Amino acid sequence: METLLAIFRALGDPSRLRILLLVRGLDLAVGEIARVLQQSQPRVSRHLRILAESGLVERVKEGAWVFVRLGPAATTAPVLAAVDALASGDLAAADRERLAVVRAERRAAVEAWFNEHAPAWEQERSLHSREAGVEAAILAALGGADARLGDLVDVGTGTGRMIELLGGQAATALGLDRSPEMLRIARNRLEAAGLANARVQAGDMYALPLPAAAADTIVLHQVLHFADDPAAVLAEAARVLRPGGRLLVVDLMPHDREALRDERRHVRLGFADEAVLGWLAAAGCTAQVAQRLPADVAGQLGVTLWLGTRPSC
């Protein structure tokens, strides 16, 4: 009875209902919710406390930011079904329009940063475990230096290093990136490497320019921490996988280097295993931790490799 009353009390305020509808499909930072609702962060935080106490949302702290997501499906699914059944229209339409503006501004800032810093992009790797070890782990996770990778797609290819590393084992290799400057550097790199089967083109990680079941191997190397919706990125990548295809995610372990949000436009401060494995499973893949590479030098960050496989049937 107390749980039910807490849920009804939580939904008795229009702002809290708006928050619930906003986060039903996307983890949002508290500041983003405040901008969409056009309310102060302290006021939004009070709403979130009530929603969290009812079990309708969960708050996850990452450095100085707090992300908000839906609570367990056992609680939220019946509530959202009732809201959908009783609502006379799309209650969240206006809020979603404002949210689209907030997300577009964030993506534009990230894209501008990439274009500005493309020539020095390799320095990004100095943040984490030695790159030679990371690349050896990538090869091992995909079956070794002699493994056949079929049609390979590198999402967020940057300067094209993953295509350079893996392209020789692929039938075709495609690097996708939104930054024109990154693509220019990647083209020069792949031409110098003599990879005739490889090319790069513009592409958005949220809407890959590929049909379903077009790739055998997909790699996201140090890309996911730039995403405001990591689950959507992985779901889109899984859409492109053929049955039996593999999706390799390489990214940072959880950390507290808050300055990276401004200095390098990181949106997420690394990822816990349960988060990435859960997103891969939700995308229809069997998922596992392929390897963990803790930092071996003071000041560096650890790296994890997660591998998802699209079932063959």
C-alpha positions as a Markdown table, in Angstrom:
| # | Residue | x | y | z |
|---|---|---|---|---|
| 1 | Met | 0.0 | 0.0 | 0.0 |
| 2 | Glu | 2.8 | 2.5 | 0.9 |
| 3 | Thr | 4.5 | 1.9 | -2.4 |
| 4 | Leu | 1.4 | 2.5 | -4.3 |
| 5 | Leu | 0.6 | 5.7 | -2.4 |
| 6 | Ala | 4.2 | 6.9 | -3.0 |
| 7 | Ile | 3.8 | 6.4 | -6.7 |
| 8 | Phe | 0.5 | 8.3 | -6.8 |
| 9 | Arg | 2.0 | 11.1 | -4.7 |
| 10 | Ala | 5.0 | 11.3 | -7.0 |
| 11 | Leu | 2.8 | 11.6 | -10.1 |
| 12 | Gly | 0.5 | 14.2 | -8.5 |
| 13 | Asp | 2.8 | 17.0 | -9.6 |
| 14 | Pro | 2.9 | 18.0 | -13.4 |
| 15 | Ser | 6.6 | 18.6 | -13.3 |
| 16 | Arg | 7.3 | 15.1 | -11.9 |
| 17 | Leu | 5.1 | 13.5 | -14.6 |
| 18 | Arg | 7.0 | 15.5 | -17.2 |
| 19 | Ile | 10.3 | 14.2 | -15.8 |
| 20 | Leu | 9.1 | 10.6 | -15.9 |
| 21 | Leu | 8.1 | 10.9 | -19.6 |
| 22 | Leu | 11.4 | 12.6 | -20.5 |
| 23 | Val | 13.6 | 9.9 | -19.0 |
| 24 | Arg | 11.5 | 6.9 | -20.3 |
| 25 | Gly | 13.8 | 6.5 | -23.3 |
| 26 | Leu | 17.0 | 8.4 | -22.3 |
| 27 | Asp | 19.3 | 8.9 | -19.4 |
| 28 | Leu | 19.4 | 12.6 | -18.8 |
| 29 | Ala | 21.7 | 14.8 | -16.6 |
| 30 | Val | 19.9 | 16.9 | -14.0 |
| 31 | Gly | 21.0 | 20.1 | -15.7 |
| 32 | Glu | 19.4 | 19.0 | -18.9 |
| 33 | Ile | 16.1 | 18.2 | -17.2 |
| 34 | Ala | 16.3 | 21.7 | -15.5 |
| 35 | Arg | 16.8 | 23.3 | -18.9 |
| 36 | Val | 13.9 | 21.5 | -20.5 |
| 37 | Leu | 11.5 | 22.1 | -17.7 |
| 38 | Gln | 12.8 | 25.7 | -17.4 |
| 39 | Gln | 13.2 | 25.3 | -13.6 |
| 40 | Ser | 16.1 | 25.7 | -11.2 |
| 41 | Gln | 18.3 | 22.7 | -10.5 |
| 42 | Pro | 17.4 | 22.8 | -6.7 |
| 43 | Arg | 13.7 | 22.6 | -7.6 |
| 44 | Val | 14.3 | 19.8 | -10.1 |
| 45 | Ser | 16.4 | 17.9 | -7.5 |
| 46 | Arg | 13.5 | 18.0 | -5.1 |
| 47 | His | 11.2 | 16.5 | -7.7 |
| 48 | Leu | 13.8 | 13.8 | -8.4 |
| 49 | Arg | 14.1 | 12.9 | -4.8 |
| 50 | Ile | 10.4 | 12.3 | -4.6 |
| 51 | Leu | 10.4 | 10.3 | -7.8 |
| 52 | Ala | 13.4 | 8.2 | -6.7 |
| 53 | Glu | 11.7 | 7.5 | -3.3 |
| 54 | Ser | 8.7 | 6.1 | -5.2 |
| 55 | Gly | 11.0 | 3.9 | -7.3 |
| 56 | Leu | 10.0 | 5.6 | -10.6 |
| 57 | Val | 13.5 | 6.9 | -11.4 |
| 58 | Glu | 17.0 | 6.2 | -10.3 |
| 59 | Arg | 19.8 | 8.7 | -9.9 |
| 60 | Val | 23.4 | 7.7 | -10.9 |
| 61 | Lys | 26.3 | 9.9 | -10.0 |
| 62 | Glu | 29.2 | 10.3 | -12.4 |
| 63 | Gly | 31.7 | 12.8 | -11.1 |
| 64 | Ala | 30.0 | 16.1 | -10.5 |
| 65 | Trp | 27.1 | 15.1 | -12.7 |
| 66 | Val | 24.0 | 13.1 | -11.8 |
| 67 | Phe | 22.2 | 11.2 | -14.5 |
| 68 | Val | 18.5 | 10.2 | -14.2 |
| 69 | Arg | 17.0 | 7.0 | -15.6 |
| 70 | Leu | 13.8 | 5.0 | -15.3 |
| 71 | Gly | 13.5 | 2.8 | -12.3 |
| 72 | Pro | 12.9 | -1.0 | -12.5 |
| 73 | Ala | 10.5 | -2.1 | -15.2 |
| 74 | Ala | 8.3 | -3.9 | -12.6 |
| 75 | Thr | 7.4 | -0.4 | -11.2 |
| 76 | Thr | 7.6 | 1.8 | -14.2 |
| 77 | Ala | 6.0 | -0.3 | -17.0 |
| 78 | Pro | 2.5 | -0.4 | -15.5 |
| 79 | Val | 2.7 | 3.3 | -14.6 |
| 80 | Leu | 3.7 | 4.3 | -18.1 |
| 81 | Ala | 1.1 | 2.0 | -19.6 |
| 82 | Ala | -1.6 | 3.7 | -17.5 |
| 83 | Val | -0.3 | 7.2 | -18.5 |
| 84 | Asp | -0.4 | 6.2 | -22.2 |
| 85 | Ala | -3.9 | 4.8 | -21.9 |
| 86 | Leu | -5.3 | 7.7 | -20.1 |
| 87 | Ala | -3.6 | 10.6 | -21.8 |
| 88 | Ser | -5.6 | 12.5 | -24.4 |
| 89 | Gly | -2.6 | 13.5 | -26.4 |
| 90 | Asp | 1.2 | 13.5 | -26.4 |
| 91 | Leu | 2.0 | 14.9 | -23.0 |
| 92 | Ala | 5.7 | 15.2 | -23.6 |
| 93 | Ala | 5.8 | 16.7 | -27.1 |
| 94 | Ala | 6.8 | 20.2 | -26.1 |
| 95 | Asp | 9.4 | 18.9 | -23.6 |
| 96 | Arg | 10.9 | 16.6 | -26.3 |
| 97 | Glu | 11.2 | 19.6 | -28.6 |
| 98 | Arg | 13.2 | 21.5 | -26.0 |
| 99 | Leu | 15.2 | 18.4 | -25.2 |
| 100 | Ala | 16.1 | 18.1 | -28.9 |
| 101 | Val | 17.5 | 21.6 | -28.8 |
| 102 | Val | 19.6 | 20.9 | -25.7 |
| 103 | Arg | 21.0 | 17.7 | -27.3 |
| 104 | Ala | 21.7 | 19.4 | -30.6 |
| 105 | Glu | 23.7 | 22.1 | -28.8 |
| 106 | Arg | 25.7 | 19.5 | -27.0 |
| 107 | Arg | 26.5 | 17.5 | -30.1 |
| 108 | Ala | 27.4 | 20.7 | -32.0 |
| 109 | Ala | 29.9 | 21.6 | -29.2 |
| 110 | Val | 31.4 | 18.1 | -29.4 |
| 111 | Glu | 31.7 | 18.2 | -33.2 |
| 112 | Ala | 33.3 | 21.6 | -33.1 |
| 113 | Trp | 35.8 | 20.3 | -30.6 |
| 114 | Phe | 36.7 | 17.4 | -32.7 |
| 115 | Asn | 37.2 | 19.5 | -35.8 |
| 116 | Glu | 39.5 | 21.9 | -33.9 |
| 117 | His | 41.5 | 19.1 | -32.2 |
| 118 | Ala | 41.6 | 16.5 | -35.0 |
| 119 | Pro | 45.4 | 16.9 | -35.7 |
| 120 | Ala | 46.2 | 16.1 | -32.1 |
| 121 | Trp | 43.6 | 13.4 | -31.7 |
| 122 | Glu | 46.2 | 10.7 | -31.0 |
| 123 | Gln | 46.8 | 12.4 | -27.6 |
| 124 | Glu | 43.4 | 11.2 | -26.5 |
| 125 | Arg | 45.0 | 7.8 | -26.1 |
| 126 | Ser | 47.5 | 9.1 | -23.6 |
| 127 | Leu | 44.6 | 9.1 | -21.1 |
| 128 | His | 44.4 | 5.4 | -20.7 |
| 129 | Ser | 46.4 | 2.1 | -20.6 |
| 130 | Arg | 49.3 | 1.8 | -23.1 |
| 131 | Glu | 47.9 | 1.8 | -26.6 |
| 132 | Ala | 49.9 | -1.2 | -27.7 |
| 133 | Gly | 48.3 | -3.3 | -25.0 |
| 134 | Val | 44.8 | -2.0 | -25.9 |
| 135 | Glu | 45.4 | -2.9 | -29.6 |
| 136 | Ala | 46.7 | -6.3 | -28.7 |
| 137 | Ala | 43.5 | -6.9 | -26.6 |
| 138 | Ile | 41.3 | -5.7 | -29.5 |
| 139 | Leu | 43.0 | -8.2 | -31.8 |
| 140 | Ala | 42.6 | -11.0 | -29.2 |
| 141 | Ala | 38.9 | -10.2 | -28.6 |
| 142 | Leu | 38.2 | -10.5 | -32.3 |
| 143 | Gly | 40.0 | -13.8 | -32.7 |
| 144 | Gly | 43.7 | -12.9 | -33.3 |
| 145 | Ala | 45.7 | -11.5 | -36.1 |
| 146 | Asp | 44.6 | -14.2 | -38.5 |
| 147 | Ala | 40.9 | -13.9 | -37.9 |
| 148 | Arg | 38.6 | -13.0 | -40.8 |
| 149 | Leu | 36.4 | -10.1 | -39.9 |
| 150 | Gly | 34.2 | -10.0 | -43.0 |
| 151 | Asp | 32.6 | -6.6 | -43.6 |
| 152 | Leu | 34.0 | -4.3 | -40.9 |
| 153 | Val | 32.6 | -1.0 | -39.7 |
| 154 | Asp | 34.4 | 1.4 | -37.3 |
| 155 | Val | 31.9 | 3.8 | -35.8 |
| 156 | Gly | 33.5 | 7.1 | -34.8 |
| 157 | Thr | 36.6 | 6.2 | -36.7 |
| 158 | Gly | 38.5 | 9.5 | -35.8 |
| 159 | Thr | 41.8 | 9.4 | -37.6 |
| 160 | Gly | 41.2 | 5.9 | -38.9 |
| 161 | Arg | 43.5 | 3.9 | -36.6 |
| 162 | Met | 41.1 | 1.0 | -36.1 |
| 163 | Ile | 40.7 | 0.6 | -39.8 |
| 164 | Glu | 44.4 | 0.7 | -40.2 |
| 165 | Leu | 44.8 | -2.0 | -37.5 |
| 166 | Leu | 42.0 | -4.3 | -38.6 |
| 167 | Gly | 41.4 | -3.5 | -42.3 |
| 168 | Gly | 43.8 | -6.1 | -43.5 |
| 169 | Gln | 41.7 | -8.9 | -41.9 |
| 170 | Ala | 38.4 | -7.6 | -43.4 |
| 171 | Ala | 36.8 | -8.2 | -46.7 |
| 172 | Thr | 35.7 | -4.5 | -46.7 |
| 173 | Ala | 36.3 | -1.8 | -44.1 |
| 174 | Leu | 34.3 | 1.3 | -43.5 |
| 175 | Gly | 35.1 | 4.1 | -41.1 |
| 176 | Leu | 32.3 | 6.5 | -40.1 |
| 177 | Asp | 32.7 | 9.9 | -38.4 |
| 178 | Arg | 30.8 | 13.2 | -38.2 |
| 179 | Ser | 33.9 | 15.4 | -38.3 |
| 180 | Pro | 35.1 | 16.4 | -41.8 |
| 181 | Glu | 38.6 | 17.2 | -40.4 |
| 182 | Met | 38.9 | 13.7 | -38.9 |
| 183 | Leu | 37.7 | 12.1 | -42.1 |
| 184 | Arg | 40.3 | 14.0 | -44.1 |
| 185 | Ile | 43.1 | 12.7 | -41.8 |
| 186 | Ala | 41.7 | 9.2 | -41.9 |
| 187 | Arg | 41.6 | 9.2 | -45.7 |
| 188 | Asn | 45.2 | 10.2 | -45.9 |
| 189 | Arg | 46.1 | 7.6 | -43.3 |
| 190 | Leu | 44.4 | 4.7 | -45.1 |
| 191 | Glu | 45.8 | 5.8 | -48.5 |
| 192 | Ala | 49.3 | 5.7 | -47.0 |
| 193 | Ala | 48.6 | 2.2 | -45.5 |
| 194 | Gly | 47.6 | 0.9 | -49.0 |
| 195 | Leu | 44.2 | -0.4 | -47.8 |
| 196 | Ala | 42.4 | -0.7 | -51.1 |
| 197 | Asn | 39.4 | -2.3 | -49.4 |
| 198 | Ala | 38.9 | 0.5 | -46.9 |
| 199 | Arg | 37.1 | 3.8 | -47.1 |
| 200 | Val | 35.7 | 6.4 | -44.8 |
| 201 | Gln | 32.6 | 8.6 | -45.0 |
| 202 | Ala | 30.4 | 10.9 | -43.0 |
| 203 | Gly | 28.1 | 9.1 | -40.6 |
| 204 | Asp | 26.2 | 9.7 | -37.4 |
| 205 | Met | 26.5 | 7.0 | -34.7 |
| 206 | Tyr | 22.8 | 7.4 | -33.8 |
| 207 | Ala | 21.7 | 6.9 | -37.5 |
| 208 | Leu | 24.3 | 4.8 | -39.3 |
| 209 | Pro | 24.1 | 5.2 | -43.1 |
| 210 | Leu | 23.8 | 1.4 | -43.6 |
| 211 | Pro | 20.9 | -1.0 | -44.0 |
| 212 | Ala | 20.1 | -3.7 | -41.4 |
| 213 | Ala | 22.4 | -6.7 | -41.3 |
| 214 | Ala | 25.2 | -5.0 | -43.3 |
| 215 | Ala | 28.2 | -5.8 | -41.2 |
| 216 | Asp | 30.0 | -8.8 | -39.7 |
| 217 | Thr | 32.2 | -6.8 | -37.3 |
| 218 | Ile | 31.5 | -3.4 | -35.7 |
| 219 | Val | 34.0 | -1.5 | -33.5 |
| 220 | Leu | 33.4 | 1.4 | -31.2 |
| 221 | His | 36.8 | 2.4 | -29.9 |
| 222 | Gln | 36.8 | 5.2 | -27.3 |
| 223 | Val | 33.6 | 6.5 | -28.7 |
| 224 | Leu | 30.9 | 5.7 | -26.3 |
| 225 | His | 32.0 | 8.2 | -23.6 |
| 226 | Phe | 31.1 | 11.0 | -26.1 |
| 227 | Ala | 27.5 | 9.8 | -26.4 |
| 228 | Asp | 24.6 | 11.4 | -24.5 |
| 229 | Asp | 22.6 | 8.2 | -25.2 |
| 230 | Pro | 25.0 | 5.2 | -25.1 |
| 231 | Ala | 22.1 | 2.7 | -25.2 |
| 232 | Ala | 20.8 | 4.2 | -28.5 |
| 233 | Val | 24.3 | 4.1 | -30.0 |
| 234 | Leu | 24.7 | 0.4 | -29.2 |
| 235 | Ala | 21.1 | -0.4 | -30.4 |
| 236 | Glu | 21.8 | 1.3 | -33.7 |
| 237 | Ala | 25.1 | -0.6 | -34.1 |
| 238 | Ala | 23.4 | -3.9 | -33.3 |
| 239 | Arg | 20.8 | -3.1 | -36.0 |
| 240 | Val | 23.5 | -3.2 | -38.6 |
| 241 | Leu | 25.0 | -6.5 | -37.4 |
| 242 | Arg | 24.4 | -9.7 | -39.4 |
| 243 | Pro | 23.4 | -12.9 | -37.5 |
| 244 | Gly | 26.6 | -14.1 | -35.8 |
| 245 | Gly | 28.2 | -10.7 | -36.2 |
| 246 | Arg | 30.2 | -9.1 | -33.4 |
| 247 | Leu | 30.1 | -5.7 | -31.8 |
| 248 | Leu | 33.3 | -4.7 | -29.9 |
| 249 | Val | 33.1 | -1.8 | -27.5 |
| 250 | Val | 36.4 | -0.4 | -26.1 |
| 251 | Asp | 36.1 | 2.4 | -23.6 |
| 252 | Leu | 37.2 | 3.7 | -20.2 |
| 253 | Met | 36.5 | 2.2 | -16.8 |
| 254 | Pro | 34.6 | 4.4 | -14.4 |
| 255 | His | 36.7 | 7.4 | -13.2 |
| 256 | Asp | 36.4 | 10.8 | -11.5 |
| 257 | Arg | 38.3 | 13.0 | -14.0 |
| 258 | Glu | 35.6 | 15.7 | -14.1 |
| 259 | Ala | 37.8 | 18.1 | -16.0 |
| 260 | Leu | 37.5 | 15.8 | -19.1 |
| 261 | Arg | 34.0 | 17.0 | -19.6 |
| 262 | Asp | 35.3 | 20.5 | -20.6 |
| 263 | Glu | 38.8 | 19.7 | -21.7 |
| 264 | Arg | 37.9 | 16.9 | -24.1 |
| 265 | Arg | 34.1 | 17.0 | -24.3 |
| 266 | His | 33.6 | 13.6 | -22.5 |
| 267 | Val | 29.9 | 13.2 | -21.7 |
| 268 | Arg | 30.3 | 10.0 | -19.5 |
| 269 | Leu | 33.1 | 9.4 | -17.1 |
| 270 | Gly | 33.7 | 5.8 | -18.1 |
| 271 | Phe | 31.4 | 2.8 | -17.8 |
| 272 | Ala | 30.6 | 0.0 | -15.4 |
| 273 | Asp | 30.4 | -3.5 | -16.8 |
| 274 | Glu | 26.7 | -3.9 | -15.9 |
| 275 | Ala | 25.8 | -0.8 | -17.8 |
| 276 | Val | 27.4 | -1.8 | -21.1 |
| 277 | Leu | 26.4 | -5.4 | -20.8 |
| 278 | Gly | 22.9 | -4.4 | -20.1 |
| 279 | Trp | 22.7 | -2.1 | -23.1 |
| 280 | Leu | 24.2 | -4.8 | -25.4 |
| 281 | Ala | 21.7 | -7.4 | -24.1 |
| 282 | Ala | 18.8 | -4.9 | -24.6 |
| 283 | Ala | 20.0 | -4.5 | -28.2 |
| 284 | Gly | 19.6 | -8.2 | -28.8 |
| 285 | Cys | 23.2 | -9.3 | -28.3 |
| 286 | Thr | 24.8 | -11.9 | -26.1 |
| 287 | Ala | 27.4 | -9.9 | -24.1 |
| 288 | Gln | 30.5 | -10.5 | -22.2 |
| 289 | Val | 33.6 | -8.7 | -20.8 |
| 290 | Ala | 36.3 | -9.6 | -23.3 |
| 291 | Gln | 39.2 | -8.1 | -21.2 |
| 292 | Arg | 39.9 | -5.5 | -18.5 |
| 293 | Leu | 43.1 | -3.4 | -18.7 |
| 294 | Pro | 43.6 | -1.5 | -15.5 |
| 295 | Ala | 45.8 | 1.6 | -15.7 |
| 296 | Asp | 49.5 | 0.6 | -15.4 |
| 297 | Val | 50.8 | 4.1 | -15.0 |
| 298 | Ala | 49.9 | 6.7 | -12.4 |
| 299 | Gly | 47.4 | 9.2 | -13.8 |
| 300 | Gln | 46.2 | 7.0 | -16.6 |
| 301 | Leu | 42.7 | 5.5 | -16.8 |
| 302 | Gly | 41.7 | 1.8 | -17.1 |
| 303 | Val | 40.1 | 0.4 | -20.2 |
| 304 | Thr | 37.5 | -2.4 | -20.7 |
| 305 | Leu | 36.6 | -4.3 | -23.8 |
| 306 | Trp | 33.0 | -5.6 | -24.0 |
| 307 | Leu | 32.0 | -8.0 | -26.8 |
| 308 | Gly | 28.4 | -8.4 | -28.0 |
| 309 | Thr | 27.4 | -11.1 | -30.5 |
| 310 | Arg | 24.2 | -11.2 | -32.6 |
| 311 | Pro | 22.6 | -14.6 | -32.3 |
| 312 | Ser | 22.7 | -16.7 | -35.5 |
| 313 | Cys | 19.0 | -17.6 | -35.3 |
